[in-house]
Amino acid sequence: MDLLWDAPASMTSGELRDGLAASGATGVAKDLAVTTVLTVLSRLEAKGFVTRDRESRPHLYRTAMSRASHMAELMHEVLGAAPDREAVLARFVGQVSPSEAAALRRILGGD
Protein backbone atom coordinates (compact mmCIF):
# COMPACT_ATOMS: atom_id res chain seq x y z
CA MET A 1 0.00 0.00 0.00
CA ASP A 2 2.84 2.39 0.78
CA LEU A 3 4.15 2.13 -2.79
CA LEU A 4 0.73 2.97 -4.20
CA TRP A 5 0.17 5.81 -1.72
CA ASP A 6 3.57 7.29 -2.53
CA ALA A 7 3.25 6.87 -6.31
CA PRO A 8 2.50 9.98 -8.37
CA ALA A 9 0.29 7.90 -10.69
CA SER A 10 -1.40 4.52 -11.00
CA MET A 11 0.93 1.53 -11.24
CA THR A 12 0.97 -1.82 -13.02
CA SER A 13 1.54 -5.06 -11.14
CA GLY A 14 5.00 -5.26 -12.72
CA GLU A 15 5.89 -1.79 -11.50
CA LEU A 16 4.69 -2.71 -8.03
CA ARG A 17 6.73 -5.91 -8.06
CA ASP A 18 9.83 -3.99 -9.13
CA GLY A 19 9.18 -1.33 -6.51
CA LEU A 20 8.81 -3.92 -3.78
CA ALA A 21 12.03 -5.63 -4.81
CA ALA A 22 13.90 -2.31 -4.99
CA SER A 23 12.59 -1.13 -1.63
CA GLY A 24 14.13 -4.06 0.19
CA ALA A 25 10.84 -4.53 2.05
CA THR A 26 11.15 -7.12 4.79
CA GLY A 27 10.43 -10.59 3.49
CA VAL A 28 10.14 -9.54 -0.16
CA ALA A 29 12.22 -11.73 -2.44
CA LYS A 30 13.99 -10.19 -5.42
CA ASP A 31 12.31 -12.79 -7.65
CA LEU A 32 8.76 -12.04 -6.49
CA ALA A 33 6.33 -13.34 -9.13
CA VAL A 34 3.93 -10.93 -10.81
CA THR A 35 1.18 -13.50 -10.22
CA THR A 36 1.77 -13.19 -6.47
CA VAL A 37 1.47 -9.40 -6.70
CA LEU A 38 -1.71 -9.80 -8.78
CA THR A 39 -3.20 -12.13 -6.15
CA VAL A 40 -2.55 -9.58 -3.40
CA LEU A 41 -3.90 -6.74 -5.57
CA SER A 42 -7.04 -8.78 -6.28
CA ARG A 43 -7.59 -9.27 -2.57
CA LEU A 44 -6.96 -5.60 -1.84
CA GLU A 45 -9.44 -4.67 -4.58
CA ALA A 46 -12.08 -7.02 -3.12
CA LYS A 47 -11.61 -5.34 0.27
CA GLY A 48 -11.94 -1.86 -1.25
CA PHE A 49 -8.35 -0.75 -0.68
CA VAL A 50 -7.37 -0.42 -4.35
CA THR A 51 -9.13 0.17 -7.64
CA ARG A 52 -8.19 -1.30 -11.00
CA ASP A 53 -8.42 0.41 -14.38
CA ARG A 54 -9.64 -2.45 -16.57
CA GLU A 55 -9.47 -0.32 -19.72
CA SER A 56 -5.68 -0.29 -19.77
CA ARG A 57 -3.36 -3.17 -20.57
CA PRO A 58 -1.69 -4.03 -18.34
CA HIS A 59 -4.23 -3.00 -15.72
CA LEU A 60 -3.37 0.02 -13.62
CA TYR A 61 -3.90 0.05 -9.86
CA ARG A 62 -4.30 2.95 -7.46
CA THR A 63 -5.45 3.39 -3.90
CA ALA A 64 -9.16 3.75 -3.26
CA MET A 65 -8.49 6.29 -0.51
CA SER A 66 -5.64 8.41 0.74
CA ARG A 67 -3.31 7.23 3.48
CA ALA A 68 -4.79 9.88 5.81
CA SER A 69 -8.34 8.70 5.10
CA HIS A 70 -7.36 5.10 5.73
CA MET A 71 -5.65 5.96 9.01
CA ALA A 72 -8.63 8.04 10.14
CA GLU A 73 -10.92 5.11 9.33
CA LEU A 74 -8.75 2.80 11.42
CA MET A 75 -8.79 5.23 14.33
CA HIS A 76 -12.57 5.55 14.09
CA GLU A 77 -12.92 1.76 14.02
CA VAL A 78 -10.79 1.36 17.14
CA LEU A 79 -12.63 4.15 18.92
CA GLY A 80 -15.96 2.61 17.97
CA ALA A 81 -14.95 -0.67 19.59
CA ALA A 82 -14.06 0.98 22.89
CA PRO A 83 -16.60 0.55 25.69
CA ASP A 84 -15.59 3.96 27.12
CA ARG A 85 -14.87 6.26 24.19
CA GLU A 86 -14.26 9.29 26.39
CA ALA A 87 -11.58 7.46 28.37
CA VAL A 88 -9.85 6.38 25.17
CA LEU A 89 -9.98 9.91 23.78
CA ALA A 90 -8.65 11.34 27.05
CA ARG A 91 -5.78 8.85 27.04
CA PHE A 92 -4.99 9.62 23.40
CA VAL A 93 -5.06 13.39 23.86
CA GLY A 94 -2.93 13.05 27.00
CA GLN A 95 -0.18 11.41 24.95
CA VAL A 96 0.03 13.83 22.01
CA SER A 97 2.86 16.31 21.63
CA PRO A 98 2.27 20.03 22.16
CA SER A 99 2.32 20.63 18.39
CA GLU A 100 -0.21 17.81 17.84
CA ALA A 101 -2.41 19.28 20.59
CA ALA A 102 -2.24 22.67 18.86
CA ALA A 103 -3.24 21.04 15.58
CA LEU A 104 -6.19 19.33 17.28
CA ARG A 105 -7.30 22.67 18.75
CA ARG A 106 -7.12 24.29 15.30
CA ILE A 107 -9.07 21.44 13.71
CA LEU A 108 -11.74 21.59 16.40
CA GLY A 109 -11.96 25.38 16.10
CA GLY A 110 -10.46 26.15 19.50
CA ASP A 111 -7.74 28.43 18.14
Secondary structure by P-SEA (a helix, b strand, c coil): ccccccccccccaaaaaaaaaaaccccccccccaaaaaaaaaaaaaacccccccccccbbbbbcccaaaaaaaaaaaaaaacccaaaaaaaaaaaccaaaaaaaaaaaccc
